[in-house]
Amino acid sequence: MHLDDHQLAEYEEQGYLFFPGLLDRDEVAALQQAVPEILDRQGPEVIREKGDSTAARLAFGAHVYSEPFRRLSLLPRLVEPVRQLLEDDVYLHQSRMNPKQGFGSGASWEWHQDYSAWHVVDGMAEPRCVMATVFVDDCTAAKSPLLVIPGSHRDGFLDSVQLHQDADGYSLYHVDRDTFERLAEENGIEALVGPAGSVCLCHSIVVHGSANNVSPWRRAIMYLIYNAVSNACTNGDRPWFQNNRDFAPLETIDDGALRELST
């Protein structure tokens, strides 16, 4: 997939590009079939919800131990436009799934910039990375969709963010209330909704968050964090599943490779 001049301009203006149904039904099926095994893992790469130890809040590193998600991460449809946006070869800094399980188990995420943790904790010099946000399930208004502030990346890396670190070592830097209110008033808030297989390519400093999922349905999203090779992280304190240390440029696979798993 090659981005045209209009799409490149939109990314510069809004901070993200949204592609409804970029993956087809068979590709989505291959991903969905792999989700239960990923969420059942008992290693430190799977972080549980504080209020429900049976529910996974985040599952890191599935591109390493799940073949469908490995193939997803190497599809030309994802890698090639990211290379365009970053004007560089890329490697996968991190992958994580947020399953947002239903009945309130899928807890909220405060407003934040993902780049904050990668910069402060992992030593990522600049926000030259793209979050490929892949809808594993349908994301509807009822299932607590991902909320973004379009254009918030134009404010740069916010120096008013506040550190919040869970006991398991997962760091998140929340945007303070005054800054969030200003950004929301200036830019509005958009909900990313669409069918399973939709993809959003999002700038790493776009401010985003989500509410509790009080519906009865799961709302799983896979985040593939592509970083420019020239922007490789310098701090290796965090484990492999949060901070990949292999900076070799990704080599894409056949664009139909994921679909083959559903046959």
TIVODO-736684 format. One record per residue: residue number from 0; x, y, z of N, C-alpha, C, O in turn; chain. Coordinates in steps of 0.02 Angstrom, whole numbers. Layout:
// TIVODO-736684
  torlum  n.east  n.north    n.up  ca.east  ca.north   ca.up  c.east  c.north    c.up  o.east  o.north    o.up  doro
     NUM       X        Y       Z        X         Y       Z       X        Y       Z       X        Y       Z     A
...
//
This chain:
// TIVODO-736684
  torlum  n.east  n.north    n.up  ca.east  ca.north   ca.up  c.east  c.north    c.up  o.east  o.north    o.up  doro
       0      42      -60       0        0         0       0      44       62       0      88       70      43     A
       1      32      106     -47       72       167     -54      27      227     -38     -27      234     -67     A
       2      50      269       8       12       328      27      21      383     -25      76      395     -49     A
       3     -35      416     -42      -30       471     -90     -18      537     -53     -17      539       8     A
       4     -10      590     -91        6       656     -62     -49      679     -15     -35      710      37     A
       5    -112      666     -32     -168       686      11    -164      650      79    -175      681     131     A
       6    -149      586      78     -145       548     140     -85      572     182     -90      576     244     A
       7     -30      586     150       28       611     187      13      678     220      34      691     277     A
       8     -23      720     185      -43       785     213     -92      777     271     -89      813     320     A
       9    -137      729     264     -186       715     317    -150      691     380    -168      711     436     A
      10    -100      648     372      -63       624     429     -27      682     464     -26      685     525     A
      11       2      726     425       36       784     454     -13      828     492       5      856     544     A
      12     -74      835     467     -123       879     498    -157      847     558    -162      877     611     A
      13    -181      784     550     -221       751     601    -180      708     649    -200      697     706     A
      14    -124      682     624      -82       639     665    -100      565     659     -70      524     693     A
      15    -147      549     615     -164       478     604    -200      470     538    -228      517     510     A
      16    -199      408     513     -237       388     454    -277      326     472    -250      280     503     A
      17    -340      325     453     -383       269     470    -406      233     407    -429      264     359     A
      18    -398      166     407     -416       124     350    -466       71     371    -447       19     397     A
      19    -531       84     362     -582        34     382    -574      -30     341    -566      -28     280     A
      20    -576      -87     375     -575      -152     341    -514     -165     299    -519     -195     245     A
      21    -455     -142     321     -394      -154     282    -377     -228     278    -350     -251     228     A
      22    -394     -265     330     -386      -338     330    -453     -370     313    -505     -345     334     A
      23    -451     -425     275     -514      -456     256    -538     -506     309    -505     -517     359     A
      24    -596     -536     295     -628      -580     344    -584     -640     363    -580     -658     422     A
      25    -551     -670     314     -509      -727     329    -449     -708     371    -429     -745     416     A
      26    -420     -650     358     -363      -627     398    -385     -612     469    -349     -629     517     A
      27    -442     -581     477     -468      -568     544    -481     -633     581    -466     -638     641     A
      28    -508     -682     547     -522      -747     579    -458     -779     605    -457     -807     660     A
      29    -404     -775     566     -340      -803     587    -315     -769     651    -288     -803     695     A
      30    -324     -704     656     -303      -667     715    -347     -685     775    -321     -697     830     A
      31    -412     -685     765     -458      -698     820    -448     -768     849    -454     -777     910     A
      32    -434     -816     807     -423      -885     831    -362     -889     877    -359     -934     919     A
      33    -314     -844     868     -253      -846     908    -260     -810     974    -217     -819    1018     A
      34    -311     -770     983     -317      -728    1042    -323     -767    1108    -287     -751    1155     A
      35    -366     -818    1113     -373      -852    1178    -307     -881    1205    -293     -876    1264     A
      36    -267     -910    1161     -203      -939    1183    -156     -884    1208    -120     -894    1256     A
      37    -157     -827    1175     -115      -771    1197    -136     -747    1266     -93     -736    1309     A
      38    -200     -738    1276     -224      -711    1340    -218     -761    1397    -218     -742    1456     A
      39    -212     -825    1381     -204      -877    1433    -132     -885    1456    -119     -920    1505     A
      40     -85     -852    1423      -15      -858    1444      -6     -834    1515     -39     -787    1537     A
      41      40     -867    1552       51      -851    1622     116     -815    1636     134     -803    1693     A
      42     152     -796    1583      216      -762    1593     208     -689    1609     152     -663    1610     A
      43     264     -655    1623      261      -583    1640     241     -539    1583     226     -480    1593     A
      44     240     -567    1522      221      -527    1464     145     -512    1462     123     -470    1423     A
      45     106     -547    1504       34      -535    1507      18     -502    1574      29     -532    1627     A
      46      -7     -441    1571      -25      -402    1630    -100     -407    1641    -139     -397    1595     A
      47    -119     -422    1703     -190      -432    1720    -222     -368    1744    -189     -323    1770     A
      48    -288     -365    1736     -325      -308    1762    -323     -309    1839    -325     -362    1870     A
      49    -317     -250    1869     -312      -246    1941    -373     -273    1977    -367     -304    2029     A
      50    -432     -262    1948     -493      -283    1981    -516     -352    1963    -565     -377    1990     A
      51    -480     -385    1916     -501      -451    1893    -439     -489    1868    -417     -479    1812     A
      52    -411     -531    1911     -349      -566    1894    -358     -617    1839    -309     -643    1813     A
      53    -419     -632    1820     -432      -679    1765    -432     -644    1698    -431     -676    1646     A
      54    -435     -577    1699     -440      -538    1636    -373     -507    1619    -342     -475    1662     A
      55    -351     -516    1558     -288      -485    1535    -300     -412    1517    -348     -396    1482     A
      56    -257     -369    1542     -260      -298    1524    -216     -284    1463    -236     -247    1418     A
      57    -156     -314    1462     -110      -307    1407     -75     -373    1396     -57     -408    1444     A
      58     -64     -391    1333      -23      -449    1316      32     -424    1269      19     -406    1212     A
      59      93     -422    1294      149      -398    1255     180     -454    1213     177     -512    1231     A
      60     211     -434    1158      257      -477    1120     226     -533    1081     261     -581    1065     A
      61     162     -530    1064      130      -586    1028     161     -599     960     157     -654     933     A
      62     193     -548     931      226      -559     866     284     -608     870     308     -633     819     A
      63     306     -622     931      362      -670     942     335     -740     950     366     -787     923     A
      64     280     -750     986      257      -818    1003     191     -838     970     166     -893     982     A
      65     163     -795     928      101      -811     893     112     -801     818     125     -745     795     A
      66     107     -855     780      122      -851     708      75     -803     671     100     -765     629     A
      67      10     -802     684      -32      -753     649     -10     -681     661     -10     -641     614     A
      68       8     -665     722       28      -596     736      98     -581     711     114     -523     696     A
      69     141     -631     707      206      -621     675     196     -601     602     226     -554     577     A
      70     153     -638     568      140      -624     497     107     -555     490     123     -518     444     A
      71      60     -539     534       28      -474     532      80     -418     534      76     -371     495     A
      72     129     -424     578      178      -371     587     223     -360     527     255     -308     521     A
      73     225     -409     481      270      -405     424     233     -395     358     264     -396     305     A
      74     168     -383     360      130      -373     299     151     -308     265     158     -256     299     A
      75     161     -309     200      178      -247     165     126     -192     174     143     -133     174     A
      76      62     -211     182       10      -161     191      21     -117     253      -2      -61     256     A
      77      58     -144     302       73      -106     362     142      -75     359     151      -16     372     A
      78     191     -116     341      261       -93     346     277      -39     295     312        9     311     A
      79     254      -47     233      274         0     181     248       71     193     287      118     185     A
      80     184       81     211      163       150     226     198      179     287     208      240     291     A
      81     215      137     336      252       162     394     321      186     373     344      238     396     A
      82     354      149     330      418       171     303     411      239     268     454      283     275     A
      83     357      247     231      344       311     198     338      367     249     369      420     241     A
      84     299      356     300      287       408     349     350      427     387     360      486     404     A
      85     392      378     401      453       390     439     514      404     396     566      427     420     A
      86     507      391     331      562       402     283     625      365     307     680      393     307     A
      87     615      302     326      671       263     353     651      190     353     591      173     349     A
      88     701      146     359      686        76     376     660       74     447     673      118     487     A
      89     622       21     463      591        17     529     603      -52     560     615     -101     526     A
      90     600      -53     626      600      -115     664     540     -111     712     511      -58     721     A
      91     522     -168     742      465      -169     788     490     -159     859     520     -204     889     A
      92     478      -99     885      500       -84     953     460     -125    1004     487     -148    1055     A
      93     396     -133     991      352      -165    1040     287     -186    1006     264     -152     960     A
      94     258     -240    1029      189      -255    1011     150     -270    1076     178     -298    1123     A
      95      87     -250    1076       47      -265    1135     -27     -268    1114     -49     -230    1071     A
      96     -63     -313    1144     -134      -319    1133    -171     -294    1195    -155     -313    1251     A
      97    -221     -251    1183     -266      -230    1236    -334     -262    1221    -370     -239    1177     A
      98    -351     -316    1258     -412      -353    1241    -477     -319    1263    -530     -336    1236     A
      99    -474     -273    1310     -534      -236    1332    -594     -282    1340    -645     -274    1306     A
     100    -588     -330    1385     -642      -378    1394    -704     -346    1425    -698     -295    1460     A
     101    -762     -375    1413     -826      -344    1429    -847     -348    1502    -809     -372    1545     A
     102    -906     -324    1516     -936      -322    1583    -894     -282    1632    -892     -296    1691     A
     103    -859     -231    1606     -820      -187    1649    -751     -212    1665    -712     -177    1697     A
     104    -733     -274    1644     -666      -300    1658    -613     -260    1620    -558     -251    1646     A
     105    -630     -237    1560     -582      -198    1521    -582     -126    1545    -624      -86    1527     A
     106    -533     -110    1588     -532       -46    1622    -508       10    1576    -481       -2    1522     A
     107    -518       71    1600     -503       131    1560    -428      143    1555    -388      114    1592     A
     108    -410      186    1508     -342       212    1501    -346      288    1504    -383      320    1466     A
     109    -307      317    1549     -307       390    1555    -276      420    1491    -242      386    1453     A
     110    -290      484    1481     -262       519    1422    -186      522    1427    -158      542    1478     A
     111    -153      503    1372      -81       498    1374     -51      500    1304     -87      495    1254     A
     112      14      509    1301       54       501    1241      98      438    1250     136      435    1298     A
     113      92      390    1206      132       329    1214     207      343    1212     245      310    1247     A
     114     227      391    1172      299       406    1165     332      424    1231     392      413    1239     A
     115     294      451    1278      323       473    1341     364      419    1374     422      430    1393     A
     116     334      359    1382      370       304    1415     429      280    1373     482      265    1400     A
     117     420      277    1308      475       253    1265     534      301    1267     591      280    1264     A
     118     519      365    1273      573       415    1276     608      414    1344     669      409    1348     A
     119     568      417    1397      597       423    1464     626      357    1488     680      356    1517     A
     120     591      302    1476      612       237    1504     658      199    1456     707      169    1478     A
     121     642      200    1391      679       160    1343     733      198    1305     774      168    1270     A
     122     735      263    1313      787       302    1279     774      311    1204     821      313    1165     A
     123     711      318    1184      695       333    1114     704      408    1104     668      448    1133     A
     124     751      426    1062      772       496    1057     717      542    1032     707      596    1061     A
     125     681      522     980      631       565     949     567      526     937     569      464     934     A
     126     510      560     930      447       524     917     441      505     843     392      522     810     A
     127     491      470     819      491       448     749     470      374     745     506      332     719     A
     128     412      361     772      384       294     770     309      300     757     278      352     771     A
     129     280      247     732      210       245     714     176      187     749     202      131     750     A
     130     118      200     778       78       147     810      28      122     758     -20      157     740     A
     131      38       61     734      -11        29     690     -62       -4     735     -48      -54     769     A
     132    -122       23     736     -175         2     780    -223      -42     741    -261      -18     699     A
     133    -222     -107     755     -259      -156     715    -319     -181     755    -311     -208     810     A
     134    -379     -171     728     -440      -193     761    -448     -269     752    -463     -292     697     A
     135    -437     -307     805     -447      -379     803    -521     -396     807    -544     -444     777     A
     136    -558     -355     843     -631      -361     848    -663     -299     819    -629     -248     807     A
     137    -728     -302     808     -765      -242     790    -757     -191     847    -762     -209     906     A
     138    -746     -129     830     -742       -76     880    -800      -28     868    -801        8     819     A
     139    -848      -29     914     -909        10     907    -914       60     964    -875       59    1011     A
     140    -964      105     958     -975       154    1010    -992      121    1077    -979      149    1130     A
     141   -1022       61    1073    -1044        26    1135    -986       -8    1171    -992      -25    1230     A
     142    -930      -18    1137     -875       -58    1165    -814      -16    1186    -758      -40    1183     A
     143    -826       45    1206     -773        89    1230    -717       96    1179    -662       70    1190     A
     144    -731      130    1123     -680       135    1071    -621      178    1092    -624      215    1141     A
     145    -566      170    1056     -508       213    1065    -527      285    1047    -556      297     994     A
     146    -511      332    1091     -526       403    1081    -460      440    1068    -411      429    1104     A
     147    -460      483    1018     -399       520    1002    -416      595     997    -472      614     981     A
     148    -365      636    1010     -371       708     999    -333      723     934    -272      727     935     A
     149    -369      732     879     -335       743     815    -293      808     817    -315      858     844     A
     150    -234      804     788     -191       862     786    -152      875     849    -112      922     851     A
     151    -162      836     902     -127       848     965     -52      836     960     -14      860    1002     A
     152     -31      800     908       41       788     899      78      852     882     139      857     891     A
     153      41      902     858       74       965     838      99     1004     898     139     1050     891     A
     154      75      986     958      101      1017    1020     167      985    1042     199     1009    1089     A
     155     187      931    1008      250       899    1025     245      856    1087     190      843    1113     A
     156     303      836    1112      307       796    1173     291      842    1232     328      890    1244     A
     157     238      827    1268      214       871    1321     258      865    1384     271      810    1408     A
     158     280      921    1409      323       919    1469     281      920    1533     309      921    1588     A
     159     215      920    1525      171       921    1584     145      852    1602     102      846    1646     A
     160     169      800    1568      143       733    1582     165      710    1651     217      732    1676     A
     161     126      667    1681      137       644    1749     147      568    1750     106      532    1722     A
     162     199      545    1782      216       474    1782     167      434    1825     151      453    1882     A
     163     142      379    1795      104       329    1833     136      262    1817     139      242    1759     A
     164     159      227    1868      193       163    1857     160      109    1899     157      114    1960     A
     165     137       56    1865      106         0    1900     159      -41    1935     219      -34    1922     A
     166     137      -83    1981      183      -125    2019     221     -173    1974     276     -195    1991     A
     167     193     -189    1916      227      -234    1870     278     -198    1827     311     -230    1785     A
     168     287     -134    1837      338       -97    1800     314      -65    1736     355      -37    1699     A
     169     249      -70    1720      225       -38    1659     214       36    1672     174       54    1716     A
     170     248       78    1635      247       150    1645     200      184    1596     198      166    1537     A
     171     162      231    1621      118       271    1578     120      342    1604     116      355    1664     A
     172     126      389    1557      131       459    1576      65      494    1558      51      505    1499     A
     173      26      511    1608      -39       542    1598     -31      616    1581      13      650    1607     A
     174     -75      640    1537      -77       711    1522    -116      746    1578    -170      723    1598     A
     175     -90      801    1604     -124       835    1659    -190      865    1635    -200      877    1576     A
     176    -234      878    1682     -302       898    1666    -306      963    1626    -343      966    1577     A
     177    -267     1013    1645     -270      1077    1610    -248     1070    1537    -279     1099    1492     A
     178    -194     1033    1527     -170      1023    1458    -220      984    1417    -233     1001    1359     A
     179    -248      931    1447     -298       892    1411    -358      934    1392    -382      930    1336     A
     180    -382      975    1439     -441      1016    1424    -426     1065    1368    -468     1075    1324     A
     181    -367     1095    1369     -349      1141    1315    -346     1107    1248    -373     1132    1199     A
     182    -313     1048    1245     -307      1012    1182    -375      990    1156    -388      994    1096     A
     183    -419      968    1201     -485       945    1180    -526     1004    1154    -562      996    1104     A
     184    -521     1062    1187     -559      1120    1164    -534     1144    1096    -573     1166    1054     A
     185    -468     1140    1085     -439      1164    1023    -451     1116     964    -459     1138     907     A
     186    -452     1051     978     -452      1001     925    -511      954     923    -523      921     873     A
     187    -548      950     978     -602       901     982    -576      832     999    -516      822    1007     A
     188    -622      785    1005     -606       715    1020    -642      672     969    -702      681     957     A
     189    -606      624     940     -635       579     891    -633      507     918    -584      486     948     A
     190    -686      470     905     -688       399     922    -671      358     860    -699      369     807     A
     191    -624      313     867     -605       269     811    -650      208     813    -640      163     854     A
     192    -698      205     769     -744       149     765    -741      119     695    -730      154     646     A
     193    -750       53     691     -748        19     627    -749      -55     637    -744      -80     693     A
     194    -755      -92     582     -758      -165     587    -690     -195     603    -639     -164     594     A
     195    -691     -257     627     -629      -294     637    -591     -294     571    -619     -302     517     A
     196    -525     -286     576     -483      -281     517    -466     -210     498    -425     -199     454     A
     197    -497     -161     531     -480       -91     519    -412      -76     550    -392     -108     598     A
     198    -378      -27     522     -310       -10     545    -304       66     549    -325      101     503     A
     199    -274       89     603     -257       160     610    -181      166     616    -151      133     659     A
     200    -151      206     574      -80       222     580     -76      289     618     -97      340     592     A
     201     -50      287     679      -55       343     725      13      368     747      57      328     764     A
     202      22      433     746       84       464     770      92      449     845      42      446     882     A
     203     153      439     866      166       416     935     153      469     988     152      452    1047     A
     204     142      532     969      127       582    1021      56      609    1014      40      660    1046     A
     205      13      577     975      -58       594     976     -86      574    1044     -77      517    1066     A
     206    -120      620    1077     -150       607    1142    -212      564    1133    -255      579    1091     A
     207    -217      510    1173     -273       463    1166    -289      430    1232    -250      434    1280     A
     208    -346      398    1236     -368       363    1296    -432      324    1281    -455      322    1224     A
     209    -460      293    1332     -522       255    1324    -555      245    1391    -522      248    1443     A
     210    -620      232    1390     -659       221    1451    -665      146    1466    -641      105    1426     A
     211    -696      128    1522     -710        58    1537    -756       28    1484    -799       62    1457     A
     212    -745      -36    1469     -789       -71    1423    -845     -104    1463    -835     -159    1490     A
     213    -902      -72    1468     -957       -99    1508   -1005     -140    1465   -1056     -164    1490     A
     214    -990     -149    1400    -1031      -192    1358   -1016     -265    1376    -969     -278    1413     A
     215   -1055     -313    1350    -1040      -383    1362    -988     -412    1313    -972     -471    1316     A
     216    -962     -370    1267     -920      -395    1213    -847     -372    1220    -833     -316    1241     A
     217    -801     -416    1201     -730      -400    1199    -717     -350    1143    -751     -349    1092     A
     218    -666     -308    1154     -645      -259    1104    -569     -260    1100    -536     -216    1127     A
     219    -543     -310    1065     -470      -319    1063    -439     -277    1007    -463     -276     951     A
     220    -385     -242    1025     -345      -204     978    -273     -225     986    -248     -231    1042     A
     221    -239     -235     930     -167      -250     930    -129     -188     910    -145     -156     859     A
     222     -79     -170     949      -37      -112     935      32     -136     913      66     -171     951     A
     223      52     -118     853      118      -134     828     157      -69     824     139      -23     787     A
     224     210      -64     863      247        -1     869     310       -6     825     359      -38     842     A
     225     306       28     768      361        28     721     404       90     733     379      147     732     A
     226     468       79     745      515       134     758     565      139     701     585       88     672     A
     227     586      200     684      638       209     634     703      179     659     722      188     717     A
     228     738      144     615      801       112     634     851      164     660     888      151     707     A
     229     852      222     629      899       275     650     880      305     717     917      345     745     A
     230     821      286     743      796       313     807     795      259     861     759      266     911     A
     231     835      207     852      834       149     898     846      170     970     884      217     984     A
     232     813      136    1016      816       152    1087     885      138    1116     919       91    1094     A
     233     906      177    1164      973       171    1193     973      139    1262    1027      120    1286     A
     234     915      131    1294      912       102    1361     881       33    1357     825       26    1332     A
     235     916      -18    1381      892       -86    1378     868     -115    1444     871     -176    1453     A
     236     846      -73    1490      827       -97    1556     763     -140    1555     758     -188    1594     A
     237     716     -123    1513      653      -161    1513     661     -226    1475     705     -232    1432     A
     238     619     -276    1490      625      -342    1458     608     -339    1383     581     -290    1358     A
     239     625     -394    1349      617      -399    1276     546     -383    1253     537     -354    1200     A
     240     497     -403    1292      428      -396    1269     404     -324    1273     351     -307    1245     A
     241     440     -281    1309      422      -210    1311     470     -166    1271     452     -112    1250     A
     242     530     -190    1261      581      -149    1228     626     -195    1187     679     -218    1211     A
     243     606     -208    1126      643      -253    1082     712     -223    1066     717     -165    1048     A
     244     764     -264    1072      832      -240    1060     860     -262     992     918     -249     977     A
     245     819     -293     951      840      -312     884     819     -255     837     760     -246     822     A
     246     869     -217     814      855      -158     773     863     -171     698     863     -124     659     A
     247     868     -234     679      875      -250     608     813     -228     570     757     -240     594     A
     248     821     -196     512      763      -175     473     718     -234     456     742     -288     437     A
     249     653     -224     463      605      -276     448     605     -292     373     610     -247     331     A
     250     598     -355     358      588      -377     289     517     -402     282     496     -447     319     A
     251     480     -375     236      410      -393     229     403     -463     199     449     -490     169     A
     252     344     -492     209      327      -557     181     273     -548     128     251     -491     116     A
     253     252     -602      97      198      -597      47     136     -568      79     118     -586     135     A
     254     102     -524      44       45      -489      73     -14     -535      87     -61     -516     123     A
     255     -14     -596      60      -66      -644      74     -50     -696     126     -88     -743     136     A
     256       8     -687     159       33      -739     205     -13     -749     265     -21     -806     287     A
     257     -43     -697     292      -88      -705     348    -151     -742     328    -175     -785     365     A
     258    -176     -727     270     -237      -759     245    -228     -834     237    -276     -872     246     A
     259    -168     -856     222     -154      -927     212    -169     -968     275    -184    -1027     270     A
     260    -164     -937     334     -174      -973     396    -247     -991     408    -262    -1034     450     A
     261    -292     -958     374     -364      -972     384    -391    -1025     337    -449    -1043     341     A
     262    -349    -1050     292     -372     -1101     244    -357    -1171     268    -373    -1220     234     A
//
